[in-house]
Amino acid sequence: MKSGDLPAILRENGQEHLLRFAAQLSAEQYESLARQICGIDFPLVWKLFAQRQEQSNFRDLALRAAEPAAFRLDVSKNRFSPAEARARGHQALAAGQVGVILVAGGQGTRLGFDHPKGMFPIGPVSGRTLLQIHIEKILATAARHAVRIPLYLMTSPATHEETLRFLAAHNHFGMAAEDLRVFCQGTMPAVDATTGQLLLDAPDRLAVSPNGHGGMLAAFAESGAMADAQVRGIRQLFYFQVDNPLVDIAGAEYIGYHILSDSEMTSQVIAKRDPLEKVGNVVDVDGRLMVIEYSDLPDDVARWANPDGSLAIWAGSIAVHVFDLAFLARAKDRADSLPYHFAHKKVAFIDVDGRRVEPAKANAIKFERFIFDLMPSARNAVVVEVDPLTSFAPLKNASGAAADTPESVKAQMSDLHRQWLRQAGAEVADGITVEISPCFALDADDLRGKVPPGLKIIEPTYLRPGV
């Protein structure tokens, strides 16, 4: 589409209002707006708007739901032992077949932090940021297996440039530039919930938002990151989100369960502590795994119990997955592999008089894709249960909230590292804040032999190489 064709194209698609303020714009502003408009797939937007009232009958799906194929913490009924899984995972890691995808498009707005969330300082003693902690884990895992593990880092338009500057300023926290590829997810326009017309965020700017974590698939392919992984001989990709500093990145046992199961997509879950816990519910429906969001699961169904009193719908997703690269390559070419979801939201916009309106209630529809929607099309999809105390500490809320705050996350990190130290023979006083760099020890087993006999820790301590 050429910018000169804009008026005709917009008339054909019922979006003429987007040029309402064209006469007020400079040539540069007009060209910017034209580029934005030329990037919109108007037939898709109208198709999605027409489908906005359509939704799955989640109650019917829930009534047909069964427990997913799973590896539980109680290993007595698991098909493979932890030792078998670890051995197979270490083999894949040592062969250089594992890469990492980190989704880091979120801002720290809910934390009162006006920067990308990955830049938030969360180290209990060190003040290390989320990004530094994650990159150090990847480097330590690579060093353990004498390989290079590539990191594919997805940002959003809101976080991309600042993330690049932050990483450059810190020399990528020691990761070689060729092993770190940063790519930006796409966006979708917000539309008026009544008319389907696109909203203007400013006279020269459309109101758009990131297209959801499911936008990773298209961005991963279009940025060249997928091709890079294929050239490197990567077979499995470990996927996670930036806000969880406890995630065991590319853990051998988890990778091993995935490979031994001949699975194309394996997801980590926690056993829900409450039937109405606000996590996605992984279930088996007609032989295929899928996620039913907590908001779509009827309360009475969520409370169903097994004869032993345990929850029937127990598996809560924590947004950690392993994908076969071949599966992602196949899925990217299927238009239906990741359907769009509709969210009714408050979106600020420019009205007919050019005034900015901050709506008091939801006025717009946003379109998003979710990566977990790949699950039903994956061969032998399976879940692996992890202990939330050791593996799941999402940083979501500002200080003072009931849960998932900087204070609660730091306490959970310190509790885990205090436990490691005690297992390694150190004496750590209750309540003492401790922190262990992944480059010093990746886990409790790694820590053994590095702690001098009789070590007593009586003050806040950060263990790192060279100290």
N, C-alpha and C positions, 0 to 999 in steps of 0.2 A: 504494500500500500504506500503511495506517495502522499506527502503532506498536502499537496494541492488537491488531492481527491477527497480530503477529509469531509467537507460539507456534504458531498453526495453519499459517502459511506455512512456517515452519521444519520442522515435522513433515512436511508434504507434500513437502519437498525434501531430507529426510534431513540436516538441519543443526541439529537441536535443541541440540547442544552449544554453539552460539554464545551461548546464554543461561544457560550453566552457572553463571556467577558473578553473575547478575542481582541476586540478593538482597543482594550486597555493594556494589552500585553506588549512588551518589547519583542523585537524579532527573535531574540534569544529565548525568551520565555515561551513564545508561540512554538518555536521548534522543539523545545523541551516537552511541551504538552502534546505536540503532534507525535513525537517518538513514543510517548506513553500510550496514546490512543492506538497507534499502529501495532502495539504489542498485545492488544486485547483481542481475544477470540470471541467476537460478539455472538455468533451462533451458539457457542458453548455456554456463554453466560445466560442467554435466553432459555436454552434447554434446561440448564440447572434451575433457573428461576421457576420455570414451569413445573419442575419436579419438587419444589420446596415443601409441598404438603405431603409428599410421598415418604413413607418411612417403613422400615421393617416392623412386622408384628413381633416385638420383642417378647411379649408374654407367650406367644405361641412357640417361639424359639426356645425360651426358657423352660417351657413345659416338656420340651423334647431333649433338654440338655442332660448330658451325662458327664461324669468326671473325665478329665483329659488324661491321655497317656502321660505318665509322670514318673520321674525319679524323685522319691521322697527322702526327707532327712532320716526317717526310719528306713534303713536300707534293706530290711529283711525281705521285702518283696520286689526289690529292684532287679531288672534283668542283668545288669552288669554291676560289679562291685566298684567302690570308689577307687581302689587300686588299679583295676583294669582301665577305668576311665582316665585316671591320671597318666598312666603309661601311654595310652593312645594319644592323649592330648599333648604330652611332652614330645611325642614322635612328630606330630604335625607342626608344632612350634619349632622344633629343631630343624625341620626340613624347610623352614621359611615359607610355610603355606598359609599363615594366619596374618591378617591385617586388622585394622581397627577403624571404625567409623564413630566419630564423636559429634553429636548434635548439640550445637551451642549457639542457637539463634535467639535465645531469650534475653531480655533486659532484666536488670535487677530492680524493677520498679516496685514490686511488692515488698522488697527488702529495704526500700528507701535508699536505693543505690542506683544512681543515674549513669550506669555503665553496663556493658555486657555482664551477664551473671557470672561467666567464667572468670572474670577479673576480681570477684569478691574474695577478700582475705578470710580464709576459714581455718587455717592451721591453728590448733589450740594454743601452741606455744610460739611457733615460727611466724604465724600470720601468712603462710603461703596461700596463694590463690588456688581456686578449684582447677584452673588450667595447669598450673605448675604441678599440682599433686597428680593429676591424670597423666601428664607427659612423663613425669618421673617413674610412674608405675610401668608405663610402656617401655621406657629405656631400661629399667631394671629387669623386666621380663625378657627383653631382647638380649641383654647381657647374660642372663642365666642360660640362655639357649644358644649363645654365640651366633646370633643372626641379627638382621635389621628388620624391624617391624614397622611398616608404614602406617602413618596416621592420616586419615582423611577427615578433615574437620569442616563441618557444615555450619556456616553462619547464616544470618538473615540480613536484609538490607539495613536494618537498624543497628546491627552489631558488626558488620563486615569490616569496614575501614578501621574502626577503633581496635578490633581484635588483631588485625594485621599489624597495626602500629605497636600494640602491646607486646605481641610475640617478637617483633623485630627488636624492640627496646631491651628485651630480656634474652636475646640470642636464642630464641626458641627453646629456652630452658635446657639447652644442651642437645636438642635433637637436630640431626643434620637436615639442612634445608631440603635436600632431595627426598627425604623421608616424610616430609610434612606438606600435604596439599590442602589448601584452604579454598573452599568453594562456597558459593552463596545460593541459598534456596530461592525459588521463585515466589511470585506474589499472585494474588487474585484480587480483583476489584471488589469493593463493597457496594452493594446495590440497595436502593430503597426497598424496604420490605413490602410496600404496597404496589409500587409501579414497576419495579425491576430496573429503573434507570440508575446508571452509575452515579456515584456521589463525587463531588469535588471537595478535596481537602483544602484547596486554595484555588484562586482563579486559574493558575497555571499548573495545577497538580491534582491528579486523581487520588481518591481515597482508596488505598490498597492495604492489604495485610499479608503476612507470610502465608503460604499455602499449606501449612501444617507440617508435622514431622514426616508425613508421607511424601512430602515434596522432595525428600532425600533421594528417592529413586531416580527421578528425572534429572535432578541437579547433579547427582553422582555420575550419571551417564553423559550428560551434555557438557559437563566441565572437563571431561577427559580423565577424570579420576578412575572410572571403571576400566578404561583402557589401560591405564597405568597399572592397576591391580592385576589385570590379565597378563600383561607383559612380565610382571614380577613373578608370576606363577602362584599367585594367591588363590587359595581354594575356599577358605572360610573367612568371613568377616564378622568380627565382634562389634556389636552396635550398642551404644548406650547414650544417655543424656547427661549434660554437664553438671547437673545439680546434685549428684550423689557421690560424695568423696569416698564412700566405703566400697564402691563397686570393685570387684575382683576382676580387673581388666584382663581379658584373654586367659582366664584361669584354666589350667590344664585339665582339671577334672570336668569342668563344664564343656570345654571343647571336645573332650573325649566322649562324653555321653552323646553329644551331637553326632559325631562321626560313627560311633559304634551303632547308633540307631538308624544309620543311613537316612538321616533327616535332612531336609532342605531348609528348615527353620526351627530353631529351638529357642524357647523363651524361659527366662527366669521368673519365678513366682514366689510369693510368700503365702503361707497359710493365713487366711484372714482371721484377725482377732475378734472381729465383730461382723455379723452378717451384713450390716449396712455400711461397712467400711468403704471409703470413697476411693476405690481402685477398680480398674477394669477386671472383669470376671472371665477367666479363660475356661471355656467349656467345650465339650464335644457334642456337636449337633449333627446327627445322621452320618457319623464317621469322619467328620471334619472338625478340626479345632477352630475356634473363633473367639472373639472377645465381645462380651456384652458389657457396655459401660454401666457403671453403678447407677447412673441417672435413668437408664432404660430398663433396669432389672426390677420387676415388681417386688415390693417389700415382703409380701407373703412368700414368694418364691425364694427370695434371698435367705429367708429364715428356715427353709427346709432342712431337716436333719436326717442323718443316717441312723440305722438302728442303734449304733453305739453312742449316739448323741453328737457326733461330729457334723460339721456343716457339709451338706451335699454339694453346694457350690462354694468351694473353699479356696480356689486358686486365684490369688490376686496378682495381676500383672504389675511389674515394676519397671517396664520399658527397657529391659535388657534382653538382647536377642543375639543369636548366631545365625548368619545366613550363609548358604552356599553361594559363592559368586556366580556359578552357572545358573542358579535359580533366579538371582536378581537380573542377570543378563536376559533371561527368557521373559521375566515379568515386565521389563521395561517396554517391551514391544506389544504388550497386551493392553488395550485401552481400558478394559474392565478390571484390571488387576488391583487398582486402587480407586474405588469410587469416592466421589465427593460427599462430605457431610455438610449439613447446614447449621449455622449457629446464628441465633437471633441476638444481636448485640447493639449497644449504644455506640454510634459512630458520629463524631463531629463532622459538620459539612458546611459548605457555603450556600446560603439560600439565594433566591432569585434576585435579591437586592444586594448581593455581595457581602452579606454579613455572616460571620461565623456563628454557627449554632451549636451549642453543647446540649444535646437532648437529655431530657430527664428520664426517659425510658427507652427501651430497645426500639430502634427505628430502622435497622438495616439487617441485611443478611450477609454473612461471611461464608466463604466456601473453603473447606479444608480437607486434606487427605491425611489418613492415619496409617502409619507403617504396619500396625498390627493387622490391617485388613489383608495383608499378604498371606496370613496364616491358613485360611481355608484352601488356598491353591498350592500349598507346600506339601510335598510328599513326606509322609511319616512325621508330620509335625509332632513335637513332644515338648513337655515342660520339665524344668528342673527346679525343685524347691530349694530355697536358700533361707538361712536364718536372718531375719531382719536385724537382729542385734549386731551381726557381724558384716552384713552386706547391703543394708538399705538405710540410708540416712539422708533423705531428700531435703535440700534447702529450699523452702518455699515461702516462708513467712517472716515478717519483721519481728524484732524482739517484742515480747509481750503477748504474742499469740499463744494458743494452746499447745501447738506442736510444730515441728519442722522449722524451728527458728535457728539463728546462728548459735545461740547458747546450747540448745538441745543437740544440735549436730556436733559441735565441738566436744560436748560431754560424751557423746557416743563414741567419737573417734578416740578420745582419751581413755575411756573405759576399755575399749578393745586393745589398745596398745599397752595399757597397764596389765591386762590379762596375759598378753604375749610375754611381757617381761617377767612376770611371776612364773610362767611356765618354763622360762629359760633359766630360772634360779635366782632372779633378782628379788630383792625385798623393796617393795614400793608401798609407802604409807597410803592409807585410804585418803581419797580426796586430792591427792597430788596430781596435778595435770602433767601428762607426758605425751610425747609425740615422736613417732619414728618415721624417718624418711624412707620411702620405698628403695632408695639407692643404698640404704644401710641394711634394711631387711624387708623382704616382701611379705613375709608371713611369720608365724610363730616358729616353724621349723627352721626357717632361714636365720632367725635370731639366735638359736642355740649355737653355742660356740663363739659368739661375738660378745657375749656378756661376761665380764670378768667375774671369777668366783667371789662371793661375798658382797657383790654390789648392792649398795643401799641408796635408794633415791628418796630424798627428803625435801626436794624443792622442784619447781617446774623444770622439766628437762626435755630437750629436743635432741634426739639421737640422729646423727647424720654422718656421712663419710668424712673422715679426717678429724673428727672430734671425739 
